């Protein structure tokens, strides 16, 4: 006989959502930092032709 699954609590949903938000924030920050260093020409880890 089939039984419905228990509902995920609101706090657990928020924790998971915040984890993804935090991950996205740091990824965006890294990308912005890399773009800034390439733009100013101070990049040591990224080779670009000028």
PyMOL Python script that loads the backbone (N, CA, C, O; Angstrom):
from pymol import cmd

cmd.read_pdbstr("""\
ATOM      1  N   UNK A   1       0.826  -1.183   0.000  1.00  0.00           N
ATOM      2  CA  UNK A   1       0.000   0.000   0.000  1.00  0.00           C
ATOM      3  C   UNK A   1       0.876   1.254   0.000  1.00  0.00           C
ATOM      4  O   UNK A   1       1.866   1.328   0.728  1.00  0.00           O
ATOM      5  N   UNK A   2       0.510   2.222  -0.808  1.00  0.00           N
ATOM      6  CA  UNK A   2       1.313   3.438  -0.926  1.00  0.00           C
ATOM      7  C   UNK A   2       0.985   4.433   0.182  1.00  0.00           C
ATOM      8  O   UNK A   2      -0.170   4.652   0.546  1.00  0.00           O
ATOM      9  N   UNK A   3       2.054   5.020   0.694  1.00  0.00           N
ATOM     10  CA  UNK A   3       1.898   6.012   1.756  1.00  0.00           C
ATOM     11  C   UNK A   3       2.594   7.290   1.303  1.00  0.00           C
ATOM     12  O   UNK A   3       3.715   7.228   0.797  1.00  0.00           O
ATOM     13  N   UNK A   4       1.955   8.448   1.473  1.00  0.00           N
ATOM     14  CA  UNK A   4       2.624   9.689   1.062  1.00  0.00           C
ATOM     15  C   UNK A   4       3.861   9.971   1.910  1.00  0.00           C
ATOM     16  O   UNK A   4       3.903   9.662   3.101  1.00  0.00           O
ATOM     17  N   UNK A   5       4.860  10.563   1.270  1.00  0.00           N
ATOM     18  CA  UNK A   5       6.095  10.887   1.992  1.00  0.00           C
ATOM     19  C   UNK A   5       5.851  12.025   2.961  1.00  0.00           C
ATOM     20  O   UNK A   5       4.918  12.814   2.810  1.00  0.00           O
ATOM     21  N   UNK A   6       6.720  12.086   3.964  1.00  0.00           N
ATOM     22  CA  UNK A   6       6.605  13.183   4.927  1.00  0.00           C
ATOM     23  C   UNK A   6       7.018  14.480   4.262  1.00  0.00           C
ATOM     24  O   UNK A   6       7.862  14.499   3.366  1.00  0.00           O
ATOM     25  N   UNK A   7       6.421  15.538   4.707  1.00  0.00           N
ATOM     26  CA  UNK A   7       6.690  16.852   4.142  1.00  0.00           C
ATOM     27  C   UNK A   7       8.024  17.390   4.665  1.00  0.00           C
ATOM     28  O   UNK A   7       8.346  17.236   5.844  1.00  0.00           O
ATOM     29  N   UNK A   8       8.801  18.027   3.769  1.00  0.00           N
ATOM     30  CA  UNK A   8      10.069  18.633   4.171  1.00  0.00           C
ATOM     31  C   UNK A   8       9.778  19.901   4.962  1.00  0.00           C
ATOM     32  O   UNK A   8       8.978  20.738   4.544  1.00  0.00           O
ATOM     33  N   UNK A   9      10.428  20.031   6.098  1.00  0.00           N
ATOM     34  CA  UNK A   9      10.168  21.191   6.958  1.00  0.00           C
ATOM     35  C   UNK A   9      10.669  22.479   6.305  1.00  0.00           C
ATOM     36  O   UNK A   9      11.558  22.459   5.454  1.00  0.00           O
ATOM     37  N   UNK A  10      10.086  23.580   6.717  1.00  0.00           N
ATOM     38  CA  UNK A  10      10.439  24.897   6.169  1.00  0.00           C
ATOM     39  C   UNK A  10      11.889  25.238   6.467  1.00  0.00           C
ATOM     40  O   UNK A  10      12.593  25.784   5.618  1.00  0.00           O
ATOM     41  N   UNK A  11      12.336  24.912   7.684  1.00  0.00           N
ATOM     42  CA  UNK A  11      13.722  25.237   8.055  1.00  0.00           C
ATOM     43  C   UNK A  11      14.723  24.465   7.196  1.00  0.00           C
ATOM     44  O   UNK A  11      15.762  25.004   6.813  1.00  0.00           O
ATOM     45  N   UNK A  12      14.412  23.213   6.896  1.00  0.00           N
ATOM     46  CA  UNK A  12      15.304  22.411   6.054  1.00  0.00           C
ATOM     47  C   UNK A  12      15.356  22.976   4.636  1.00  0.00           C
ATOM     48  O   UNK A  12      16.416  23.006   4.011  1.00  0.00           O
ATOM     49  N   UNK A  13      14.194  23.425   4.130  1.00  0.00           N
ATOM     50  CA  UNK A  13      14.138  24.046   2.801  1.00  0.00           C
ATOM     51  C   UNK A  13      15.008  25.295   2.762  1.00  0.00           C
ATOM     52  O   UNK A  13      15.765  25.511   1.815  1.00  0.00           O
ATOM     53  N   UNK A  14      14.889  26.122   3.814  1.00  0.00           N
ATOM     54  CA  UNK A  14      15.660  27.368   3.879  1.00  0.00           C
ATOM     55  C   UNK A  14      17.157  27.096   3.928  1.00  0.00           C
ATOM     56  O   UNK A  14      17.940  27.786   3.274  1.00  0.00           O
ATOM     57  N   UNK A  15      17.557  26.087   4.706  1.00  0.00           N
ATOM     58  CA  UNK A  15      18.977  25.731   4.814  1.00  0.00           C
ATOM     59  C   UNK A  15      19.525  25.335   3.449  1.00  0.00           C
ATOM     60  O   UNK A  15      20.592  25.794   3.043  1.00  0.00           O
ATOM     61  N   UNK A  16      18.784  24.478   2.743  1.00  0.00           N
ATOM     62  CA  UNK A  16      19.228  24.030   1.415  1.00  0.00           C
ATOM     63  C   UNK A  16      19.282  25.181   0.419  1.00  0.00           C
ATOM     64  O   UNK A  16      20.214  25.281  -0.378  1.00  0.00           O
ATOM     65  N   UNK A  17      18.270  26.050   0.472  1.00  0.00           N
ATOM     66  CA  UNK A  17      18.208  27.194  -0.432  1.00  0.00           C
ATOM     67  C   UNK A  17      19.376  28.141  -0.175  1.00  0.00           C
ATOM     68  O   UNK A  17      20.007  28.627  -1.114  1.00  0.00           O
ATOM     69  N   UNK A  18      19.662  28.400   1.103  1.00  0.00           N
ATOM     70  CA  UNK A  18      20.769  29.284   1.465  1.00  0.00           C
ATOM     71  C   UNK A  18      22.110  28.712   1.040  1.00  0.00           C
ATOM     72  O   UNK A  18      23.017  29.458   0.670  1.00  0.00           O
ATOM     73  N   UNK A  19      22.243  27.387   1.092  1.00  0.00           N
ATOM     74  CA  UNK A  19      23.476  26.742   0.649  1.00  0.00           C
ATOM     75  C   UNK A  19      23.726  27.045  -0.821  1.00  0.00           C
ATOM     76  O   UNK A  19      24.843  27.393  -1.204  1.00  0.00           O
ATOM     77  N   UNK A  20      22.685  26.915  -1.650  1.00  0.00           N
ATOM     78  CA  UNK A  20      22.823  27.188  -3.078  1.00  0.00           C
ATOM     79  C   UNK A  20      23.073  28.663  -3.343  1.00  0.00           C
ATOM     80  O   UNK A  20      23.852  29.019  -4.227  1.00  0.00           O
ATOM     81  N   UNK A  21      22.407  29.524  -2.572  1.00  0.00           N
ATOM     82  CA  UNK A  21      22.612  30.963  -2.735  1.00  0.00           C
ATOM     83  C   UNK A  21      24.046  31.344  -2.410  1.00  0.00           C
ATOM     84  O   UNK A  21      24.661  32.142  -3.117  1.00  0.00           O
ATOM     85  N   UNK A  22      24.577  30.766  -1.331  1.00  0.00           N
ATOM     86  CA  UNK A  22      25.947  31.063  -0.912  1.00  0.00           C
ATOM     87  C   UNK A  22      26.939  30.591  -1.970  1.00  0.00           C
ATOM     88  O   UNK A  22      27.908  31.285  -2.278  1.00  0.00           O
ATOM     89  N   UNK A  23      26.690  29.414  -2.520  1.00  0.00           N
ATOM     90  CA  UNK A  23      27.558  28.859  -3.555  1.00  0.00           C
ATOM     91  C   UNK A  23      27.559  29.763  -4.794  1.00  0.00           C
ATOM     92  O   UNK A  23      28.611  30.036  -5.373  1.00  0.00           O
ATOM     93  N   UNK A  24      26.383  30.217  -5.186  1.00  0.00           N
ATOM     94  CA  UNK A  24      26.259  31.104  -6.347  1.00  0.00           C
ATOM     95  C   UNK A  24      26.949  32.435  -6.087  1.00  0.00           C
ATOM     96  O   UNK A  24      27.578  32.996  -6.984  1.00  0.00           O
ATOM     97  N   UNK A  25      26.834  32.941  -4.866  1.00  0.00           N
ATOM     98  CA  UNK A  25      27.454  34.216  -4.501  1.00  0.00           C
ATOM     99  C   UNK A  25      28.968  34.138  -4.655  1.00  0.00           C
ATOM    100  O   UNK A  25      29.575  35.024  -5.256  1.00  0.00           O
ATOM    101  N   UNK A  26      29.587  33.081  -4.116  1.00  0.00           N
ATOM    102  CA  UNK A  26      31.049  32.958  -4.182  1.00  0.00           C
ATOM    103  C   UNK A  26      31.532  32.738  -5.611  1.00  0.00           C
ATOM    104  O   UNK A  26      32.592  33.236  -5.988  1.00  0.00           O
ATOM    105  N   UNK A  27      30.763  31.996  -6.411  1.00  0.00           N
ATOM    106  CA  UNK A  27      31.119  31.777  -7.811  1.00  0.00           C
ATOM    107  C   UNK A  27      31.083  33.088  -8.580  1.00  0.00           C
ATOM    108  O   UNK A  27      31.981  33.374  -9.373  1.00  0.00           O
ATOM    109  N   UNK A  28      30.049  33.881  -8.347  1.00  0.00           N
ATOM    110  CA  UNK A  28      29.929  35.182  -9.012  1.00  0.00           C
ATOM    111  C   UNK A  28      31.053  36.117  -8.579  1.00  0.00           C
ATOM    112  O   UNK A  28      31.591  36.867  -9.394  1.00  0.00           O
ATOM    113  N   UNK A  29      31.404  36.071  -7.300  1.00  0.00           N
ATOM    114  CA  UNK A  29      32.477  36.910  -6.776  1.00  0.00           C
ATOM    115  C   UNK A  29      33.815  36.556  -7.424  1.00  0.00           C
ATOM    116  O   UNK A  29      34.592  37.441  -7.784  1.00  0.00           O
ATOM    117  N   UNK A  30      34.080  35.252  -7.571  1.00  0.00           N
ATOM    118  CA  UNK A  30      35.315  34.798  -8.223  1.00  0.00           C
ATOM    119  C   UNK A  30      35.364  35.261  -9.673  1.00  0.00           C
ATOM    120  O   UNK A  30      36.395  35.741 -10.145  1.00  0.00           O
ATOM    121  N   UNK A  31      34.242  35.115 -10.379  1.00  0.00           N
ATOM    122  CA  UNK A  31      34.177  35.513 -11.786  1.00  0.00           C
ATOM    123  C   UNK A  31      34.400  37.013 -11.929  1.00  0.00           C
ATOM    124  O   UNK A  31      35.111  37.456 -12.831  1.00  0.00           O
ATOM    125  N   UNK A  32      33.798  37.786 -11.048  1.00  0.00           N
ATOM    126  CA  UNK A  32      33.955  39.239 -11.084  1.00  0.00           C
ATOM    127  C   UNK A  32      35.398  39.632 -10.800  1.00  0.00           C
ATOM    128  O   UNK A  32      35.948  40.525 -11.444  1.00  0.00           O
ATOM    129  N   UNK A  33      36.004  38.957  -9.831  1.00  0.00           N
ATOM    130  CA  UNK A  33      37.390  39.236  -9.460  1.00  0.00           C
ATOM    131  C   UNK A  33      38.333  38.935 -10.626  1.00  0.00           C
ATOM    132  O   UNK A  33      39.250  39.706 -10.907  1.00  0.00           O
ATOM    133  N   UNK A  34      38.099  37.805 -11.302  1.00  0.00           N
ATOM    134  CA  UNK A  34      38.926  37.428 -12.447  1.00  0.00           C
ATOM    135  C   UNK A  34      38.763  38.435 -13.581  1.00  0.00           C
ATOM    136  O   UNK A  34      39.745  38.840 -14.204  1.00  0.00           O
ATOM    137  N   UNK A  35      37.530  38.835 -13.845  1.00  0.00           N
ATOM    138  CA  UNK A  35      37.268  39.822 -14.900  1.00  0.00           C
ATOM    139  C   UNK A  35      37.956  41.145 -14.589  1.00  0.00           C
ATOM    140  O   UNK A  35      38.493  41.801 -15.481  1.00  0.00           O
ATOM    141  N   UNK A  36      37.934  41.528 -13.326  1.00  0.00           N
ATOM    142  CA  UNK A  36      38.562  42.772 -12.900  1.00  0.00           C
ATOM    143  C   UNK A  36      40.076  42.708 -13.109  1.00  0.00           C
ATOM    144  O   UNK A  36      40.679  43.661 -13.604  1.00  0.00           O
ATOM    145  N   UNK A  37      40.689  41.578 -12.729  1.00  0.00           N
ATOM    146  CA  UNK A  37      42.136  41.448 -12.871  1.00  0.00           C
ATOM    147  C   UNK A  37      42.560  41.392 -14.341  1.00  0.00           C
ATOM    148  O   UNK A  37      43.620  41.904 -14.700  1.00  0.00           O
ATOM    149  N   UNK A  38      41.735  40.773 -15.190  1.00  0.00           N
ATOM    150  CA  UNK A  38      42.031  40.729 -16.624  1.00  0.00           C
ATOM    151  C   UNK A  38      41.926  42.133 -17.211  1.00  0.00           C
ATOM    152  O   UNK A  38      42.758  42.544 -18.020  1.00  0.00           O
ATOM    153  N   UNK A  39      40.901  42.856 -16.795  1.00  0.00           N
ATOM    154  CA  UNK A  39      40.667  44.209 -17.302  1.00  0.00           C
ATOM    155  C   UNK A  39      41.807  45.158 -16.930  1.00  0.00           C
ATOM    156  O   UNK A  39      42.225  45.982 -17.743  1.00  0.00           O
ATOM    157  N   UNK A  40      42.305  45.039 -15.704  1.00  0.00           N
ATOM    158  CA  UNK A  40      43.385  45.922 -15.249  1.00  0.00           C
ATOM    159  C   UNK A  40      44.756  45.427 -15.700  1.00  0.00           C
ATOM    160  O   UNK A  40      45.732  46.176 -15.672  1.00  0.00           O
ATOM    161  N   UNK A  41      44.826  44.160 -16.117  1.00  0.00           N
ATOM    162  CA  UNK A  41      46.095  43.597 -16.579  1.00  0.00           C
ATOM    163  C   UNK A  41      46.946  43.021 -15.472  1.00  0.00           C
ATOM    164  O   UNK A  41      48.128  42.751 -15.683  1.00  0.00           O
ATOM    165  N   UNK A  42      46.371  42.823 -14.289  1.00  0.00           N
ATOM    166  CA  UNK A  42      47.118  42.278 -13.154  1.00  0.00           C
ATOM    167  C   UNK A  42      46.952  40.773 -12.993  1.00  0.00           C
ATOM    168  O   UNK A  42      47.380  40.205 -11.988  1.00  0.00           O
ATOM    169  N   UNK A  43      46.341  40.130 -13.965  1.00  0.00           N
ATOM    170  CA  UNK A  43      46.074  38.700 -13.850  1.00  0.00           C
ATOM    171  C   UNK A  43      47.356  37.891 -13.977  1.00  0.00           C
ATOM    172  O   UNK A  43      48.154  38.105 -14.889  1.00  0.00           O
ATOM    173  N   UNK A  44      47.541  36.950 -13.040  1.00  0.00           N
ATOM    174  CA  UNK A  44      48.703  36.065 -13.073  1.00  0.00           C
ATOM    175  C   UNK A  44      48.296  34.646 -13.488  1.00  0.00           C
ATOM    176  O   UNK A  44      49.131  33.859 -13.933  1.00  0.00           O
ATOM    177  N   UNK A  45      47.013  34.334 -13.338  1.00  0.00           N
ATOM    178  CA  UNK A  45      46.553  32.977 -13.608  1.00  0.00           C
ATOM    179  C   UNK A  45      45.819  32.847 -14.942  1.00  0.00           C
ATOM    180  O   UNK A  45      45.455  31.742 -15.344  1.00  0.00           O
ATOM    181  N   UNK A  46      45.604  33.947 -15.614  1.00  0.00           N
ATOM    182  CA  UNK A  46      44.824  33.922 -16.853  1.00  0.00           C
ATOM    183  C   UNK A  46      45.621  34.620 -17.942  1.00  0.00           C
ATOM    184  O   UNK A  46      46.004  35.779 -17.787  1.00  0.00           O
ATOM    185  N   UNK A  47      45.873  33.923 -19.044  1.00  0.00           N
ATOM    186  CA  UNK A  47      46.667  34.493 -20.134  1.00  0.00           C
ATOM    187  C   UNK A  47      45.717  35.050 -21.190  1.00  0.00           C
ATOM    188  O   UNK A  47      44.834  34.344 -21.675  1.00  0.00           O
ATOM    189  N   UNK A  48      45.903  36.298 -21.534  1.00  0.00           N
ATOM    190  CA  UNK A  48      45.068  36.900 -22.573  1.00  0.00           C
ATOM    191  C   UNK A  48      45.938  37.686 -23.542  1.00  0.00           C
ATOM    192  O   UNK A  48      46.950  38.269 -23.154  1.00  0.00           O
ATOM    193  N   UNK A  49      45.535  37.693 -24.797  1.00  0.00           N
ATOM    194  CA  UNK A  49      46.270  38.449 -25.813  1.00  0.00           C
ATOM    195  C   UNK A  49      45.769  39.882 -25.857  1.00  0.00           C
ATOM    196  O   UNK A  49      44.565  40.138 -25.891  1.00  0.00           O
ATOM    197  N   UNK A  50      46.713  40.806 -25.857  1.00  0.00           N
ATOM    198  CA  UNK A  50      46.322  42.221 -25.912  1.00  0.00           C
ATOM    199  C   UNK A  50      46.735  42.841 -27.220  1.00  0.00           C
ATOM    200  O   UNK A  50      46.490  44.026 -27.447  1.00  0.00           O
TER     201      UNK A  50
END
""", "prot")
cmd.dss("prot")
cmd.show_as("cartoon", "prot")
cmd.util.cbc("prot")
cmd.orient("prot")
